[in-house]
Amino acid sequence: MRRTSPSRQPPIDRGADGPVQLFVDSGAWIALRSQRDQHHAEADHLFREALRRRLPLATTSLVIAEVHRLTLFRVGVQAALRGLDRIDASPGVTIHFAGAEDHRAARRWLERLAPRPITYTDAVSFAVMEGRRCRHVLGFDQDFVAAGYSLWRGHP
């Protein structure tokens, strides 16, 4: 796992045969871990396809916080720790730690998409994706589509 600060130069998502990086939303991380999740099979397929293509995965510490909290209160402390361990052990995952500029950009996203009820975590995700020039998300949240991003389905 790599960590980035807001000042680091991001890669550009513009592959001829699809994305060169994917942003991973909390719904995808949760679905991957929970066989009872309605999106589990699709998440498993999408993560395997991303790994097969060696696509770099990006997410935020806020997304990780959502995943940890949900896992903690649904499954318990040990499962939540194992989830963090798995993400931390993934060399292809970069966790972006939001800074002041991300906050300002997230506020603009919240205002732009109002009155749609967008979470602050999603707004920061949009800001990070915008800053990284990433157009594709591995996730299931239609708020990303409303913000102009594409839900990646494993094909170009």
C-alpha positions in Angstrom: 0.0 0.0 0.0 1.2 3.4 -0.9 0.2 6.6 0.8 -0.1 10.0 -0.9 -0.5 13.5 0.3 -2.5 16.1 -1.6 0.7 17.6 -3.1 2.0 14.5 -4.8 1.6 14.4 -8.6 -1.1 11.9 -9.5 -1.2 9.5 -12.5 -3.6 10.3 -15.3 -6.5 7.9 -16.1 -6.5 7.8 -19.9 -5.7 4.3 -21.1 -6.7 3.5 -24.7 -8.1 0.1 -23.6 -9.8 1.4 -20.4 -8.6 3.0 -17.2 -5.0 3.1 -16.1 -6.2 3.5 -12.4 -9.4 2.9 -10.5 -10.8 4.7 -7.6 -12.3 2.2 -5.1 -15.4 3.3 -3.1 -16.4 1.8 0.2 -19.2 -0.3 -1.3 -16.8 -2.3 -3.3 -14.5 -3.0 -0.4 -17.5 -4.0 1.7 -19.0 -6.2 -1.0 -15.7 -7.9 -1.6 -15.5 -8.9 2.1 -19.1 -9.9 2.7 -20.5 -12.9 0.8 -24.0 -11.8 2.0 -23.7 -8.5 0.2 -25.8 -8.2 -3.0 -22.8 -7.1 -4.9 -20.3 -9.6 -3.6 -19.9 -11.7 -6.8 -19.6 -8.6 -9.0 -17.0 -7.0 -6.6 -15.0 -10.2 -6.5 -15.0 -10.4 -10.3 -14.1 -6.7 -10.6 -11.2 -6.8 -8.1 -9.9 -10.0 -9.8 -10.1 -8.3 -13.2 -8.3 -5.2 -11.9 -5.6 -7.4 -10.4 -5.3 -9.3 -13.7 -4.8 -6.1 -15.6 -2.5 -4.7 -12.9 -4.6 -1.6 -12.5 -3.5 0.7 -9.7 -6.2 1.2 -7.1 -6.8 4.5 -5.3 -9.0 5.3 -2.4 -9.1 7.7 0.5 -8.6 7.4 4.2 -12.2 8.5 4.6 -13.4 5.6 2.5 -11.3 3.3 4.6 -12.8 4.8 7.8 -16.3 4.0 6.4 -15.3 0.4 5.7 -13.7 0.0 9.1 -16.7 1.4 11.0 -19.2 -0.7 9.2 -17.1 -3.9 9.6 -16.4 -3.1 13.3 -20.1 -2.8 14.2 -21.4 -5.6 12.0 -18.7 -8.2 12.4 -16.4 -7.1 15.3 -13.0 -5.8 16.2 -10.9 -8.7 14.7 -12.7 -8.6 11.3 -12.3 -4.9 11.1 -8.5 -5.2 11.9 -8.2 -8.0 9.3 -9.9 -5.8 6.7 -7.4 -3.0 7.4 -4.5 -5.5 7.2 -5.6 -6.7 3.8 -5.9 -3.2 2.4 -2.5 -2.2 3.9 -0.9 -5.4 2.5 -2.0 -4.6 -1.1 0.9 -3.1 -3.0 -1.4 -1.9 -5.8 -3.5 0.3 -3.4 -2.8 3.9 -2.8 -4.6 5.6 0.1 -5.0 9.3 -0.3 -5.1 11.4 2.9 -7.3 14.4 2.3 -5.9 17.8 3.0 -7.2 21.4 3.0 -7.5 21.7 -0.8 -9.5 18.4 -0.9 -11.8 19.8 1.7 -12.4 23.0 -0.3 -13.0 21.0 -3.5 -15.4 18.6 -1.6 -17.4 21.7 -0.4 -17.7 22.8 -4.1 -18.9 19.3 -5.0 -21.5 19.4 -2.2 -22.7 22.8 -3.4 -22.7 21.7 -7.1 -24.7 18.6 -6.5 -27.2 20.1 -4.0 -30.0 19.3 -3.3 -28.9 15.7 -3.9 -27.8 14.2 -0.5 -24.1 13.5 -1.1 -21.9 12.4 1.8 -18.8 14.4 2.7 -16.8 11.2 2.1 -18.2 10.9 -1.4 -17.5 14.6 -2.1 -13.9 14.1 -1.0 -13.7 11.1 -3.3 -14.9 13.2 -6.2 -12.3 15.8 -5.3 -9.5 13.3 -5.2 -10.7 11.7 -8.4 -10.8 15.1 -10.1 -7.3 15.9 -8.8 -5.9 12.5 -10.0 -7.8 12.9 -13.3 -9.4 9.5 -12.6 -12.7 8.9 -14.4 -13.6 5.3 -13.3 -14.7 4.0 -9.9 -14.9 0.4 -8.7 -18.1 0.7 -6.8 -21.8 0.7 -7.0 -22.8 4.1 -5.7 -24.9 6.0 -8.3 -23.7 9.3 -6.7 -20.5 8.8 -8.7 -22.5 8.7 -11.9 -24.4 11.9 -10.8 -21.0 13.5 -10.4 -20.0 12.5 -13.9 -17.8 9.5 -13.2 -18.2 6.0 -14.7 -18.8 2.8 -12.7 -16.2 0.4 -14.0 -17.5 -3.0 -15.0 -14.3 -4.7 -16.0 -14.2 -4.0 -19.7 -12.9 -1.1 -21.7 
